[in-house]
């Protein structure tokens, strides 16, 4: 008897809706309980002058905790009918295609400065994700970067983060 394997579906579930609802409910419950216990450090009652400092935060924390327990109960009650995916491979690829260049932009801005990173980011995104040709990508990325430099540095007099290339050219 030969072993056969089933082909793996192309759009496989990475995170189920049930799992995400449970994690979200528990996280919200944790935040709500944190607010409740933080408010208890202050007076949570009503004084002669009105509500004490912890009065409203305590009640908001209770509402958050109750709401999270309601979400948890709904998730558990609907588990049998909920075979839905919250995040699939295709969706993760789309999120990564957006998030990874933004993350690279943030990291690049720390080391290269905001203007150089803006030019590189716009050029790369237009070229690879937008499908534009490199001359147009280069022109737009440099034009936008120069516009932002003039706008913030000269007109608004707001210096933004600069890196070693700006220092090399003499722009401080």
Wavefront OBJ file of the C-alpha trace (Angstrom):
o trace
v 0.000 0.000 0.000
v 1.551 3.276 -1.122
v 1.335 6.393 0.965
v -0.287 9.285 -0.778
v -0.091 12.860 0.304
v -2.713 15.431 -0.263
v -1.634 18.521 -2.140
v -1.335 21.540 0.095
v -3.808 24.301 -0.681
v -2.221 27.453 -2.044
v -4.014 29.768 0.355
v -3.538 27.962 3.645
v -4.775 29.430 6.933
v -2.034 30.754 9.171
v -4.219 32.159 11.954
v -7.794 31.057 12.467
v -10.489 33.535 13.312
v -11.248 31.672 16.545
v -7.635 31.861 17.733
v -7.401 35.547 16.914
v -10.674 36.347 18.706
v -9.518 34.469 21.815
v -6.123 36.203 21.859
v -7.747 39.597 21.298
v -10.298 39.008 24.067
v -7.612 37.924 26.522
v -5.380 40.886 25.633
v -8.275 43.315 26.100
v -9.129 41.640 29.417
v -5.517 42.121 30.504
v -5.616 45.816 29.628
v -8.986 46.228 31.360
v -7.758 44.504 34.522
v -4.619 46.622 34.425
v -6.764 49.757 34.365
v -8.933 48.410 37.205
v -5.968 47.601 39.455
v -4.261 50.886 38.556
v -7.398 52.815 39.481
v -7.693 50.984 42.799
v -4.453 52.696 43.876
v -6.499 55.891 43.925
v -9.869 56.462 45.512
v -12.550 54.956 43.294
v -15.542 56.264 45.179
v -17.497 59.477 45.344
v -16.273 62.196 47.696
v -17.661 65.490 48.954
v -16.304 67.301 45.897
v -17.466 64.649 43.424
v -15.776 61.649 41.872
v -12.395 60.621 43.208
v -9.406 60.296 40.828
v -9.904 56.567 40.211
v -13.684 56.675 39.811
v -13.913 56.835 36.015
v -10.822 54.750 35.162
v -12.071 51.980 37.457
v -15.417 51.831 35.707
v -13.874 52.041 32.248
v -11.607 49.137 33.172
v -14.606 47.120 34.334
v -16.418 47.832 31.061
v -13.349 46.819 29.035
v -13.012 43.590 31.004
v -16.709 42.776 30.649
v -16.610 43.484 26.910
v -13.591 41.229 26.489
v -15.341 38.429 28.351
v -18.319 38.904 26.021
v -16.032 38.609 22.976
v -14.461 35.493 24.479
v -17.880 33.940 25.118
v -18.991 34.710 21.542
v -15.821 33.178 20.144
v -16.254 30.002 22.157
v -19.980 29.753 21.358
v -19.386 30.225 17.625
v -16.337 27.977 17.366
v -18.140 25.079 15.700
v -19.433 27.208 12.862
v -16.281 29.320 12.630
v -13.890 27.576 10.322
v -12.946 30.928 8.861
v -9.405 32.110 8.440
v -8.288 35.364 9.949
v -4.973 35.371 8.103
v -4.018 33.251 5.105
v -0.706 32.947 3.287
v -1.870 35.197 0.469
v -3.034 37.849 2.931
v 0.226 37.575 4.895
v 2.167 38.088 1.673
v 0.156 41.240 0.961
v 0.712 42.582 4.465
v 4.431 41.773 4.254
v 4.685 43.490 0.860
v 3.438 46.669 2.530
v 4.997 46.323 5.985
v 8.555 45.252 5.132
v 9.350 48.300 2.941
v 7.915 50.574 5.641
v 10.068 48.842 8.256
v 13.103 49.249 5.996
v 12.220 52.940 5.636
v 12.121 53.439 9.415
v 15.415 51.621 9.969
v 17.018 53.384 7.014
v 15.921 56.798 8.294
v 17.835 56.219 11.520
v 21.086 55.481 9.693
v 20.782 57.438 6.428
v 18.510 60.317 7.403
v 14.955 61.010 6.327
v 15.671 62.550 2.938
v 17.962 59.878 1.502
v 15.685 57.153 2.840
v 12.638 58.842 1.322
v 14.274 58.897 -2.099
v 15.360 55.246 -1.861
v 11.967 54.115 -0.511
v 9.944 55.898 -3.191
v 12.243 54.686 -5.952
v 12.104 51.047 -4.792
v 8.352 50.982 -4.190
v 7.551 52.640 -7.513
v 9.909 50.328 -9.372
v 9.060 46.965 -7.801
v 5.543 47.308 -6.465
v 4.198 49.943 -8.808
v 5.794 48.537 -11.931
v 7.039 51.927 -13.140
v 10.210 52.216 -15.208
v 13.346 53.362 -13.474
v 13.643 56.850 -15.088
v 10.171 57.848 -13.894
v 10.769 56.240 -10.492
v 14.045 58.135 -10.108
v 12.529 61.451 -11.219
v 9.541 61.212 -8.885
v 11.550 60.009 -5.886
v 14.155 62.760 -6.271
v 11.505 65.401 -6.984
v 9.438 64.493 -3.935
v 12.533 64.384 -1.736
v 13.717 67.816 -2.912
v 10.199 69.185 -2.412
v 10.095 67.858 1.169
v 13.561 69.274 1.860
v 12.571 72.739 0.638
v 9.218 72.555 2.441
v 10.524 71.501 5.840
v 14.047 72.914 5.971
v 13.579 76.256 4.227
v 9.913 77.212 4.394
v 8.822 75.725 7.745
v 12.315 75.918 9.325
v 11.796 72.431 10.792
v 14.994 70.413 10.569
v 14.370 66.723 10.054
v 16.709 63.824 10.728
v 19.778 63.935 8.485
v 22.325 61.234 7.870
v 25.954 60.932 6.758
v 25.255 61.716 3.089
v 23.750 65.093 3.924
v 26.728 65.826 6.179
v 29.103 64.812 3.370
v 27.431 67.306 1.044
v 27.361 69.995 3.745
v 23.647 69.972 4.561
v 23.190 70.044 8.321
l 1 2 3 4 5 6 7 8 9 10 11 12 13 14 15 16 17 18 19 20 21 22 23 24 25 26 27 28 29 30 31 32 33 34 35 36 37 38 39 40 41 42 43 44 45 46 47 48 49 50 51 52 53 54 55 56 57 58 59 60 61 62 63 64 65 66 67 68 69 70 71 72 73 74 75 76 77 78 79 80 81 82 83 84 85 86 87 88 89 90 91 92 93 94 95 96 97 98 99 100 101 102 103 104 105 106 107 108 109 110 111 112 113 114 115 116 117 118 119 120 121 122 123 124 125 126 127 128 129 130 131 132 133 134 135 136 137 138 139 140 141 142 143 144 145 146 147 148 149 150 151 152 153 154 155 156 157 158 159 160 161 162 163 164 165 166 167 168 169 170 171 172
